Amino acid sequence: MDTTYNPHASFRAAWIAQAQAYPWVTLGLGVALLVILGLLLSSGINAFDEQNPESVRYALFGGSAGFAATAFGAVLAIGLRSISTRTQDSMLGFAAGMMLAASSFSLILPGLEAAQSITGSSLLGAGTVVVGLGLGVLLMLGLDRFTPHEHASTGPCGPDCERINRVWLFVFAITLHNLPEGMAIGVGFAAGDLSVGIPLASAIAIQDIPEGLAVALALRTTGLSALSAGLIAVATGLMEPVGALVGVGISSGFAIAYPVSLGLAAGAMLFVVSHEIIPETHRNGHQTPATLGLMGGFAVMMFLDTALG
């Protein structure tokens, strides 16, 4: 009898078991992925045709800025021997505040305005953005359930996670975190409106610096050297320009796709903030500095949105 471990069969069985345990989450993820795939197929050509080259260029620049900021933070971690948990929690709180403000002022509000203009109704416009929010939440909830990764506060999560090296679980988690940020940048530039795209991309790039630093330091706790942790953290930032292309693609087709995509990006970012960042900043007893950091990040993003918008 052959008892050789087959990782593909093991993961498939674990995934099926996860799907059976969470049927509604599975259904929601399927619906979200189908809608996103439909938007991509319907607007992918539009995003790269001659009529829309600037949106793609701006999205790539914005996503690359996020990558560069993540890399800068990661490089800083290589030179640091250690940083206090209190400081890390404050920095992550600052990042959470900027993401909350970006979701509100650079995604939801422009989405409502665009949806109301397209539908001619405040009620239908709000409903359109709410649909997008729901899709973003379903996407992230499904990925959280069905992708093996590790949360610092709750440990390994997802199918067959106990068989995967802890370092890679961290990497998967970081990748999930960076994807909606890149999508938000792409969506922000999709209409070619720099008053939406620039403040959003600036906010995400600024908060990517402490985020890249925190990620590299977290990877060091898994036993990696400072150089290896920094390089891996730099590499995870590549998801931002990739996500930016996805974001500009799903929102560059028919008109209603734009406000739906704004809502989707906002929903994904809000999920990450509530599910991942805030619990992490509060688990070590540093609620007050983390909350002050969040308020500071929120205020900075509001200023950027006003000054650059």
DRENTISE-626638 format. One record per residue (C-alpha): residue in three letters; x, y, z. Coordinates in steps of 0.1 Angstrom, whole numbers, padded with zeros to 4 digits, always signed. Example, Ala and Ser with C-alpha at 12.3 -4.5 7.8 and 13.67 -1.06 7.14 Angstrom:
REM residues 2
Ala+0123-0045+0078/Ser+0137-0011+0071/
REM end
This chain:
REM residues 309
Met+0000+0000+0000/Asp+0014+0034-0011/Thr+0014+0058+0019/Thr+0033+0086+0001/Tyr+0019+0120+0010/Asn+0003+0137-0019/Pro+0002+0174-0011/His-0022+0182-0040/Ala-0047+0155-0029/Ser-0044+0165+0007/Phe-0051+0202-0001/Arg-0080+0193-0023/Ala-0095+0171+0004/Ala-0090+0199+0030/Trp-0105+0225+0006/Ile-0136+0203+0000/Ala-0140+0198+0038/Gln-0138+0235+0042/Ala-0164+0241+0016/Gln-0187+0216+0032/Ala-0182+0232+0066/Tyr-0189+0268+0053/Pro-0214+0263+0023/Trp-0227+0299+0024/Val-0192+0313+0024/Thr-0183+0290-0005/Leu-0214+0302-0024/Gly-0206+0338-0017/Leu-0170+0335-0029/Gly-0182+0318-0060/Val-0206+0346-0068/Ala-0180+0373-0061/Leu-0154+0356-0083/Leu-0180+0351-0111/Val-0190+0388-0110/Ile-0154+0399-0109/Leu-0145+0375-0138/Gly-0174+0389-0158/Leu-0163+0425-0152/Leu-0128+0416-0162/Leu-0139+0398-0194/Ser-0163+0425-0204/Ser-0139+0454-0197/Gly-0104+0439-0201/Ile-0101+0449-0237/Asn-0115+0484-0229/Ala-0088+0489-0202/Phe-0060+0484-0227/Asp-0074+0499-0259/Glu-0064+0531-0275/Gln-0092+0551-0257/Asn-0080+0544-0222/Pro-0041+0543-0221/Glu-0038+0569-0194/Ser-0059+0551-0168/Val-0037+0520-0172/Arg-0005+0541-0170/Tyr-0017+0560-0139/Ala-0028+0527-0123/Leu+0006+0512-0129/Phe+0023+0543-0115/Gly+0001+0542-0084/Gly+0006+0505-0079/Ser+0043+0509-0083/Ala+0044+0537-0058/Gly+0027+0513-0033/Phe+0053+0486-0041/Ala+0082+0511-0037/Ala+0068+0523-0003/Thr+0064+0487+0009/Ala+0100+0480-0003/Phe+0113+0511+0016/Gly+0097+0500+0048/Ala+0111+0465+0044/Val+0146+0478+0037/Leu+0143+0499+0069/Ala+0136+0467+0088/Ile+0169+0451+0076/Gly+0189+0478+0094/Leu+0168+0476+0126/Arg+0177+0451+0152/Ser+0143+0454+0169/Ile+0114+0477+0173/Ser+0090+0477+0203/Thr+0056+0461+0200/Arg+0040+0493+0212/Thr+0056+0512+0183/Gln+0045+0485+0158/Asp+0010+0486+0170/Ser+0009+0524+0168/Met+0023+0522+0132/Leu-0003+0496+0122/Gly-0030+0517+0138/Phe-0019+0546+0117/Ala-0021+0524+0086/Ala-0056+0513+0096/Gly-0067+0549+0100/Met-0055+0558+0065/Met-0072+0528+0050/Leu-0105+0536+0067/Ala-0104+0572+0055/Ala-0094+0562+0020/Ser-0123+0537+0019/Ser-0147+0564+0029/Phe-0135+0596+0011/Ser-0117+0582-0020/Leu-0139+0551-0027/Ile-0173+0552-0012/Leu-0182+0589-0017/Pro-0170+0590-0053/Gly-0188+0557-0059/Leu-0220+0571-0046/Glu-0216+0602-0067/Ala-0209+0582-0099/Ala-0237+0557-0093/Gln-0263+0584-0087/Ser-0252+0602-0119/Ile-0255+0570-0139/Thr-0288+0557-0124/Gly-0304+0591-0118/Ser-0316+0580-0084/Ser-0301+0584-0049/Leu-0316+0551-0038/Leu-0304+0531-0068/Gly-0270+0548-0066/Ala-0266+0538-0029/Gly-0278+0503-0037/Thr-0252+0500-0064/Val-0223+0509-0041/Val-0237+0486-0014/Val-0237+0457-0039/Gly-0200+0465-0046/Leu-0193+0465-0008/Gly-0209+0432-0004/Leu-0189+0417-0033/Gly-0157+0429-0017/Val-0165+0414+0016/Leu-0175+0381+0001/Leu-0143+0380-0019/Met-0121+0386+0012/Leu-0142+0363+0034/Gly-0139+0335+0009/Leu-0102+0340+0004/Asp-0097+0341+0042/Arg-0115+0308+0045/Phe-0100+0290+0016/Thr-0064+0302+0014/Pro-0039+0288+0038/His-0023+0317+0058/Glu-0015+0329+0093/His-0029+0356+0114/Ala-0005+0368+0141/Ser-0034+0370+0166/Thr-0052+0337+0158/Gly-0025+0315+0142/Pro-0028+0293+0111/Cys-0060+0295+0091/Gly-0073+0279+0060/Pro-0073+0244+0044/Asp-0043+0221+0051/Cys-0025+0250+0068/Glu-0008+0227+0094/Arg+0013+0211+0066/Ile+0026+0244+0053/Asn+0057+0262+0066/Arg+0048+0291+0089/Val+0069+0315+0068/Trp+0048+0308+0038/Leu+0016+0312+0058/Phe+0027+0347+0067/Val+0035+0354+0030/Phe+0001+0343+0019/Ala-0015+0365+0045/Ile+0005+0395+0034/Thr-0004+0388-0002/Leu-0041+0388+0006/His-0036+0421+0024/Asn-0019+0438-0005/Leu-0043+0427-0032/Pro-0073+0449-0022/Glu-0049+0479-0018/Gly-0037+0475-0053/Met-0072+0470-0066/Ala-0083+0502-0049/Ile-0055+0522-0066/Gly-0065+0508-0100/Val-0102+0516-0095/Gly-0093+0551-0083/Phe-0076+0559-0116/Ala-0100+0540-0138/Ala-0121+0570-0148/Gly-0090+0591-0154/Asp-0099+0613-0125/Leu-0067+0623-0108/Ser-0086+0640-0080/Val-0097+0605-0069/Gly-0067+0585-0078/Ile-0039+0607-0065/Pro-0051+0611-0029/Leu-0060+0574-0027/Ala-0026+0562-0041/Ser-0008+0587-0019/Ala-0026+0574+0012/Ile-0019+0538+0004/Ala+0017+0544-0004/Ile+0023+0564+0028/Gln+0007+0536+0050/Asp+0027+0510+0030/Ile+0059+0522+0046/Pro+0051+0513+0082/Glu+0032+0482+0068/Gly+0063+0470+0050/Leu+0084+0476+0081/Ala+0059+0457+0103/Val+0057+0428+0078/Ala+0095+0424+0076/Leu+0097+0424+0114/Ala+0069+0399+0117/Leu+0087+0376+0093/Arg+0118+0378+0114/Thr+0099+0363+0143/Thr+0095+0331+0122/Gly+0133+0326+0124/Leu+0143+0342+0090/Ser+0173+0364+0088/Ala+0169+0402+0086/Leu+0179+0401+0049/Ser+0156+0372+0039/Ala+0126+0388+0058/Gly+0133+0421+0041/Leu+0135+0406+0006/Ile+0103+0386+0011/Ala+0085+0416+0024/Val+0097+0436-0007/Ala+0085+0408-0030/Thr+0050+0408-0015/Gly+0046+0445-0025/Leu+0045+0433-0061/Met+0009+0425-0055/Glu+0001+0462-0055/Pro+0008+0469-0092/Val-0008+0436-0101/Gly-0039+0445-0081/Ala-0039+0479-0097/Leu-0042+0464-0132/Val-0070+0441-0120/Gly-0088+0472-0105/Val-0086+0493-0136/Gly-0097+0464-0157/Ile-0128+0456-0138/Ser-0140+0492-0137/Ser-0132+0503-0173/Gly-0160+0486-0191/Phe-0197+0495-0190/Ala-0205+0526-0169/Ile-0221+0509-0138/Ala-0189+0488-0133/Tyr-0171+0518-0121/Pro-0192+0525-0089/Val-0195+0488-0083/Ser-0157+0484-0084/Leu-0153+0514-0061/Gly-0176+0497-0036/Leu-0158+0464-0041/Ala-0124+0479-0033/Ala-0138+0497-0003/Gly-0154+0465+0010/Ala-0122+0445+0007/Met-0102+0472+0024/Leu-0127+0476+0053/Phe-0127+0438+0058/Val-0089+0438+0060/Val-0089+0467+0086/Ser-0115+0451+0108/His-0105+0415+0105/Glu-0068+0418+0104/Ile-0052+0451+0114/Ile-0073+0463+0143/Pro-0073+0430+0162/Glu-0036+0427+0157/Thr-0030+0462+0172/His-0051+0455+0202/Arg-0039+0420+0212/Asn-0008+0432+0231/Gly-0026+0456+0254/His-0016+0487+0234/Gln-0052+0498+0226/Thr-0046+0535+0234/Pro-0015+0542+0213/Ala-0030+0521+0185/Thr-0062+0541+0186/Leu-0043+0574+0186/Gly-0023+0561+0156/Leu-0056+0552+0139/Met-0070+0587+0145/Gly-0037+0603+0132/Gly-0038+0582+0101/Phe-0075+0591+0095/Ala-0067+0628+0099/Val-0037+0626+0075/Met-0058+0609+0049/Met-0085+0635+0052/Phe-0059+0662+0047/Leu-0045+0645+0016/Asp-0079+0640+0002/Thr-0087+0677+0006/Ala-0053+0691-0004/Leu-0047+0668-0034/Gly-0083+0665-0044/
REM end
